[in-house]
Amino acid sequence: MGTLTMKFGGSSIGTVAALTQVLSIVLHERKHWDNLLIVTSALDGVTDMLLEAAHLAQVSNHRGYRRIAATLRTRHLSLIEQLPLGTVERNTLQADIDRLLFDMLNLCQEVAEYPSERLSPEVTDMIAGVGERLSARIIAALLRENNLKGVAIDATDVIITDNVHGNANPDLEQTRIRIQQHMSPMLERDIIPVVTGFIASSREGKMTTLGRGGSDYSASILSLCINAEEVWVWSDVDGMMSSDPREVPDARVIQQLSYNEIAELAYFGARILHSRMIKPLREHRIPLHIKNVYKPQQDGTKIHDVISEQLHEIKAVTAIHGLAVTADRSGPATKVIDIVNEALLNAIGIEADVMITSQSSSSTFICFVVPTSAGIEAVDTVRKAVAKKLKRLQDHVDWQVDPVSIVTAIGEQIYAYPSVAASILEKLDGVHILDIAQGPSHCSLSVIIKPQDAEQVVHSIHSLITNSDADSDPTPTE
């Protein structure tokens, strides 16, 4: 039946119970597919700890990064001690964990010996990518212990990228060549590769990363290059939700989405998926499923070419942080956008994604997205960086830089129905709307508002979903 790629997120592999589920799923699907390919994230929270260790090393806090390394060692060793592994597998795994963390400590030591104001992106990638290498070895050992041919593979051997550390772009041609050399022979011998997500390698052989949450993107790249039939993303939620259930208690599972809809959901803040993973799947029509590792019998959410018969239906509402740059002036804004881009790249290693630029005869409004993958503190970090650079811009203009929230309603071709936009705006009566944007994919409508209004706006728009008589399970068109 071809090749199935399964990506397991950090929340779906961090405990013995979760790994037991992973094993059960692999054993079951092995009977139904010719080949399996597994992509794994780091255990939940590990990447954040590794990044913290790197920053502690940057300020020569030896005790701090050593404490983190010790905590990571204890956590991973405790996990494998509870797994049903033989003595040989357990000892080999413990040695691998110690070696990887020892290498990480050496990197931190080198950074601490030569402190600087800015941490090298190349070194950051090398430290941040340790987590996936640890988890891949644990999963592969568990498979081998259960008579499956599991082999841990560092993606640095198969995924080739450019030199943009922290947010690298894949070289698909070179990646295909590497996969043919290293991975295809394994699949032909019924080996199950367990590949590290998130990390890759430049053409020069230096480790790169695909951005926070990049393990999804890894799964997408690998699936494209091995001609996988489907991609399944396993997490600890029942599928893609109509809103963040932590903020909207009556959020519900969306059973089917189009590629356009899921791309907008990922871009505008849905935390389950990496925004860049959708494009390769859409271009090659590879179906994507989002499933709960603890409820594998449930369908979850399927993403494919389906378009709902009810094209005006709002499927989901999201909220994401952004920054607004405003001034009482009109005219070209290219220089300001360039400054924002430079500040964002220097502050968090990501180029600016300008969402909307609008002008009147006397004012300018520029809004750009701060990706959720950048972390909680990114908004304030970027705001300060942008404001500092704009003050140096000698144009005698008082530029204001303020945090905003971007709340987006998503549904295939909702742009074609003015009544949908009208119903959304009616729900927002009394809210100060800074700007409105319609996505070029024609399936999103965003309102830019003040952060303090975000919760109310999300709930108001989501009520249009819960109060709708439309079935949330759209039927595929023939």
C-alpha positions in Angstrom: 0.0 0.0 0.0 2.9 2.3 -0.4 4.8 4.4 2.2 3.2 6.1 5.3 5.1 8.8 7.1 4.2 9.2 10.8 5.4 12.2 12.7 5.2 12.0 16.5 5.2 15.3 18.4 6.9 15.9 21.8 3.7 15.5 23.8 3.1 12.1 22.2 6.5 10.5 23.2 7.4 12.0 26.6 6.1 9.2 28.9 6.1 5.5 29.1 2.4 5.5 28.4 2.8 7.6 25.3 5.7 5.5 24.0 3.6 2.4 24.5 1.0 3.9 22.3 3.6 4.8 19.7 4.7 1.2 19.6 1.2 -0.1 19.4 0.4 2.3 16.5 3.6 1.3 14.6 2.9 -2.4 15.1 -0.6 -2.0 13.8 0.2 0.1 10.8 3.1 -2.1 9.8 0.6 -4.7 8.7 -1.2 -2.2 6.4 1.6 -0.4 4.6 4.6 -1.6 2.5 6.9 0.9 4.3 6.8 3.1 7.4 8.9 6.2 8.0 8.9 7.8 11.4 9.8 11.4 12.2 10.2 12.5 15.8 10.3 15.7 17.7 12.2 16.2 21.0 10.4 15.3 24.2 8.1 18.1 25.3 10.0 21.2 26.5 13.4 19.9 25.7 14.2 22.3 22.9 13.3 25.2 25.2 15.7 23.9 27.8 18.5 23.5 25.3 18.0 27.1 24.0 18.1 28.3 27.6 21.4 26.4 28.1 22.8 28.1 25.1 21.9 31.5 26.4 23.3 30.7 29.8 26.5 29.7 28.2 26.5 33.0 26.3 26.8 34.8 29.6 29.3 32.3 31.0 26.8 30.9 33.5 28.5 27.5 33.8 26.4 26.2 36.6 23.2 27.1 34.7 23.9 25.1 31.5 25.4 22.2 33.4 22.3 22.0 35.6 20.1 21.8 32.4 22.3 19.1 30.9 22.0 17.1 34.2 18.2 17.6 34.2 18.0 16.4 30.6 20.1 13.4 31.3 18.0 12.4 34.4 14.8 12.8 32.4 15.8 10.7 29.4 17.5 8.0 31.5 14.5 7.8 33.8 12.3 7.3 30.8 14.4 4.4 29.3 14.7 2.8 32.7 10.9 2.4 32.7 10.7 1.0 29.2 10.7 -2.8 28.5 14.2 -2.9 27.0 16.8 -5.6 27.2 20.2 -5.0 28.9 22.1 -4.5 25.7 19.6 -2.0 24.2 19.4 -0.1 27.5 23.1 0.1 28.0 23.7 1.2 24.3 21.0 3.8 24.7 22.4 5.2 27.9 25.8 5.5 26.2 24.3 7.4 23.3 22.5 9.8 25.6 25.6 10.5 27.6 27.6 11.0 24.4 25.1 13.5 22.9 24.8 15.5 26.1 28.6 15.5 26.6 28.9 17.0 23.1 26.3 19.6 24.0 28.2 20.5 27.2 31.4 20.9 25.1 29.6 23.3 22.8 28.3 25.3 25.8 31.8 25.3 27.3 33.2 26.8 24.1 30.5 29.5 24.0 31.1 30.3 27.7 34.9 30.8 27.1 34.3 33.5 24.6 31.1 35.4 25.7 29.5 37.8 23.2 26.4 39.9 22.9 25.0 37.8 20.2 24.9 34.0 20.2 26.1 32.4 16.9 23.1 31.0 15.0 25.2 28.1 13.9 26.1 27.1 17.4 22.5 27.7 18.5 21.3 25.2 15.9 23.9 22.6 17.1 22.7 22.9 20.7 19.0 23.1 20.0 19.0 20.0 17.8 20.2 17.6 20.5 16.7 16.8 21.7 15.5 15.1 18.5 18.6 13.0 18.3 17.9 11.8 21.8 14.3 10.9 21.2 15.0 9.2 17.8 17.3 6.8 19.5 14.8 5.9 22.2 12.0 5.1 19.7 14.3 3.1 17.4 15.5 1.0 20.4 11.9 0.4 21.5 11.0 -0.8 18.0 14.0 -3.2 17.9 13.1 -4.6 21.2 9.7 -5.6 19.7 11.1 -7.3 16.6 10.9 -4.3 14.3 13.9 -3.1 12.3 14.1 0.4 13.8 17.1 2.6 12.9 17.7 6.1 14.2 18.8 8.5 11.4 20.0 12.0 12.0 18.3 14.2 9.4 21.7 16.0 8.9 22.5 13.0 6.7 19.5 13.3 4.5 17.9 16.8 4.5 20.1 19.4 2.8 19.3 23.1 3.2 20.7 26.5 2.6 22.8 28.4 5.2 20.0 30.2 6.9 20.6 29.0 10.5 17.4 28.9 12.6 15.0 28.9 9.7 16.7 27.0 6.8 15.1 26.2 3.4 15.5 22.8 2.0 17.3 21.9 -1.2 14.9 19.3 -2.5 17.1 18.1 -5.3 20.1 17.4 -3.1 17.8 15.9 -0.4 16.3 13.5 -2.9 19.8 12.3 -3.8 20.7 11.8 -0.1 17.5 9.9 0.5 18.2 7.6 -2.5 21.7 7.0 -1.1 20.9 6.5 2.6 17.2 5.8 3.1 15.7 4.1 0.1 17.9 1.0 0.6 16.7 0.7 4.2 13.0 0.8 3.1 13.7 -1.9 0.6 15.0 -4.1 3.4 11.9 -3.4 5.6 13.8 -1.2 8.0 11.8 1.5 9.7 13.8 4.7 9.7 13.3 6.9 12.8 14.4 10.3 11.5 15.1 13.3 13.7 12.8 16.2 12.9 13.8 19.9 13.1 17.4 19.5 12.1 19.1 19.3 8.8 22.5 20.1 7.2 23.8 22.8 4.9 25.5 21.9 1.6 28.8 22.5 3.5 27.9 19.9 6.2 27.0 22.3 9.0 23.9 21.6 11.1 20.9 23.8 10.4 17.3 23.8 11.8 14.0 24.4 10.1 12.5 26.8 12.6 10.7 26.1 15.9 8.1 23.3 15.3 10.1 22.3 12.2 9.7 18.6 12.8 6.4 18.9 10.9 8.3 20.4 8.0 10.8 17.6 8.1 8.0 15.1 7.7 6.6 17.0 4.8 10.0 17.2 3.0 10.8 13.6 3.5 7.4 12.5 2.4 7.7 14.4 -0.8 11.2 13.0 -1.5 10.2 9.3 -0.9 6.8 9.6 -2.6 4.8 8.8 0.5 1.1 8.0 0.1 0.1 9.9 3.3 1.4 11.8 6.2 0.0 11.3 9.7 0.8 13.8 12.5 0.3 12.4 16.0 -0.2 14.7 19.0 -2.2 14.6 22.2 -5.3 16.4 20.7 -8.2 14.8 18.8 -7.4 16.8 15.6 -7.4 20.3 14.3 -9.8 22.3 16.4 -12.1 25.2 15.5 -10.1 27.3 18.0 -7.6 26.9 20.8 -9.5 24.7 23.3 -7.4 26.2 26.2 -9.1 29.5 25.4 -12.4 28.5 23.9 -13.9 25.5 25.8 -16.5 24.8 23.2 -14.0 24.4 20.4 -14.6 21.3 18.4 -12.7 19.0 16.0 -12.8 19.8 12.3 -13.1 16.5 10.5 -12.0 17.7 7.1 -10.1 20.7 5.7 -8.7 21.8 2.4 -5.0 22.5 1.9 -5.8 26.2 1.7 -7.7 26.2 5.0 -5.0 24.3 6.9 -2.3 26.5 5.5 -4.1 29.6 6.8 -4.7 27.9 10.2 -1.0 27.0 10.5 0.1 30.5 9.5 -2.3 32.3 11.7 -1.4 30.5 14.9 -2.7 27.0 15.1 -0.1 25.3 17.3 -0.4 21.8 16.0 1.3 22.3 12.6 4.3 24.2 11.3 3.2 26.7 8.7 5.7 25.7 6.1 4.8 22.0 6.0 1.7 22.4 3.9 3.0 23.7 0.6 4.9 20.5 -0.4 2.0 18.4 0.5 -0.5 20.6 -1.4 1.7 20.7 -4.5 1.9 16.9 -4.7 -1.5 16.2 -3.3 -0.3 14.1 -0.3 -3.1 13.7 2.2 -2.4 14.8 5.8 -4.1 13.4 8.9 -3.9 14.9 12.4 -4.6 12.2 15.0 -4.5 11.7 18.8 -1.9 9.2 19.9 -4.1 8.1 22.8 -7.2 7.6 20.6 -5.7 6.1 17.4 -9.1 4.6 16.4 -10.6 8.1 15.9 -10.4 9.7 12.5 -9.0 13.0 13.7 -8.8 15.6 10.9 -8.1 14.9 7.3 -6.5 17.5 5.0 -6.8 17.0 1.3 -8.4 18.5 -1.8 -11.9 18.4 -0.4 -13.9 21.6 -0.7 -17.0 22.0 1.4 -20.3 22.3 -0.3 -21.0 25.1 2.1 -18.3 27.4 0.8 -19.4 30.2 3.1 -18.9 28.2 6.3 -16.5 29.5 8.9 -14.4 26.5 10.0 -12.1 28.0 12.6 -10.9 31.2 14.3 -7.4 31.8 15.5 -5.4 34.6 17.2 -1.8 35.4 16.8 0.5 38.2 18.0 1.7 40.9 15.7 3.2 44.4 15.8 1.8 47.5 14.2 4.1 50.3 12.9 2.2 53.6 12.5 2.9 57.2 11.7 1.1 60.4 10.8 2.6 60.5 7.3 2.0 59.0 3.9 4.3 58.0 1.1 6.6 55.0 0.3 7.0 52.5 3.1 9.7 50.3 1.6 12.5 51.6 3.8 10.4 51.1 7.0 9.5 47.5 5.9 13.2 46.8 5.3 14.1 48.1 8.8 11.4 45.9 10.3 12.7 42.9 8.4 16.3 43.5 9.6 15.2 44.0 13.2 13.1 40.8 13.2 15.9 38.8 11.6 18.4 40.0 14.1 16.1 39.6 17.1 14.6 36.2 16.5 16.2 34.9 13.3 13.1 35.1 11.2 12.4 37.5 8.3 9.4 39.9 8.6 6.1 38.7 7.3 4.3 41.9 6.5 0.6 41.1 6.6 -0.9 44.4 5.7 0.1 47.9 4.6 -2.5 50.6 4.4 -2.2 54.3 3.9 -4.5 57.3 3.8 -3.6 60.8 2.7 -2.0 61.5 6.1 -1.1 58.2 7.8 0.6 54.9 7.4 -0.3 51.5 9.0 2.0 48.5 8.7 1.2 45.2 10.5 3.4 42.1 10.6 3.0 38.7 12.2 5.2 37.5 15.1 5.2 33.7 14.6 4.1 31.6 17.6 7.2 29.5 17.0 9.3 32.5 18.1 8.3 32.1 21.7 6.4 34.1 24.3 8.9 36.9 24.8 9.4 37.5 21.1 6.8 40.3 20.8 8.5 42.5 23.3 12.0 41.7 22.0 11.0 42.5 18.4 9.0 45.6 19.4 12.1 47.1 21.2 14.4 46.2 18.3 12.1 47.7 15.7 11.5 50.9 17.7 15.3 51.3 18.3 16.0 51.1 14.5 13.2 53.4 13.5 14.5 56.1 15.9 17.7 56.0 13.8 15.7 56.6 10.6 16.4 60.2 9.8 13.0 61.1 8.3 11.7 63.4 11.0 8.7 61.1 11.6 7.5 59.9 14.9 7.0 56.2 14.3 4.9 54.2 16.9 5.5 50.5 17.4 2.7 48.7 19.3 1.7 45.1 19.9 -1.5 44.0 18.3 -3.6 40.8 18.0 -4.6 39.4 14.6 -7.8 37.4 14.8 -8.6 35.4 11.7 -11.7 33.6 10.6 -11.0 30.7 8.2 -13.2 28.9 5.7 -12.8 27.9 2.0 -13.9 30.8 -0.3 -15.6 32.8 2.4 -14.5 35.9 0.5 -17.2 35.2 -2.1 -20.0 35.8 0.5 -20.2 39.3 1.8 -22.8 38.1 4.3 -20.0 36.2 6.1 -17.9 39.3 6.5 -21.0 41.2 7.6 -21.8 38.6 10.3 -18.2 38.8 11.6 -18.2 42.6 11.8 -21.6 42.6 13.4 -20.2 40.4 16.2 -17.5 43.0 16.7 -19.7 45.9 17.3 -18.0 48.2 19.9 -14.5 46.8 19.3 -11.9 49.2 18.0 -10.7 47.6 14.8 -7.4 48.9 13.6 -7.5 47.3 10.2 -9.0 44.4 8.2 -7.3 42.1 5.7 -8.6 39.4 3.3 -6.1 36.7 2.6 -5.0 36.1 -1.0 -5.9 32.4 -0.7 -9.6 33.7 -0.4 -10.3 31.6 2.7 -9.4 34.0 5.5 -10.6 37.3 6.9 -8.4 38.9 9.6 -9.1 41.8 11.9 -6.3 43.6 13.6 -7.2 44.7 17.1 -5.7 45.7 20.4 -4.4 42.7 22.5 -6.8 43.3 25.3 -9.7 42.7 22.9 -8.5 39.4 21.5 -10.2 37.0 23.9 -13.6 38.7 23.4 -13.2 38.8 19.6 -12.2 35.2 19.3 -15.2 34.0 21.4 -17.5 36.3 19.4 -16.5 35.0 16.1 -16.3 31.4 17.3 -20.0 31.7 18.3 -20.8 31.9 14.6 -19.3 28.4 14.3 -21.1 26.8 17.3 -24.4 28.5 16.5 -24.3 27.5 12.8 -26.7 24.8 11.6 -24.0 23.8 9.0 -22.5 20.4 9.5 -18.8 20.6 10.6 -18.1 17.4 8.5 -18.1 18.7 4.9 -18.8 16.2 2.2 -16.1 15.9 -0.5 -17.2 17.2 -3.9 -17.3 14.7 -6.8 
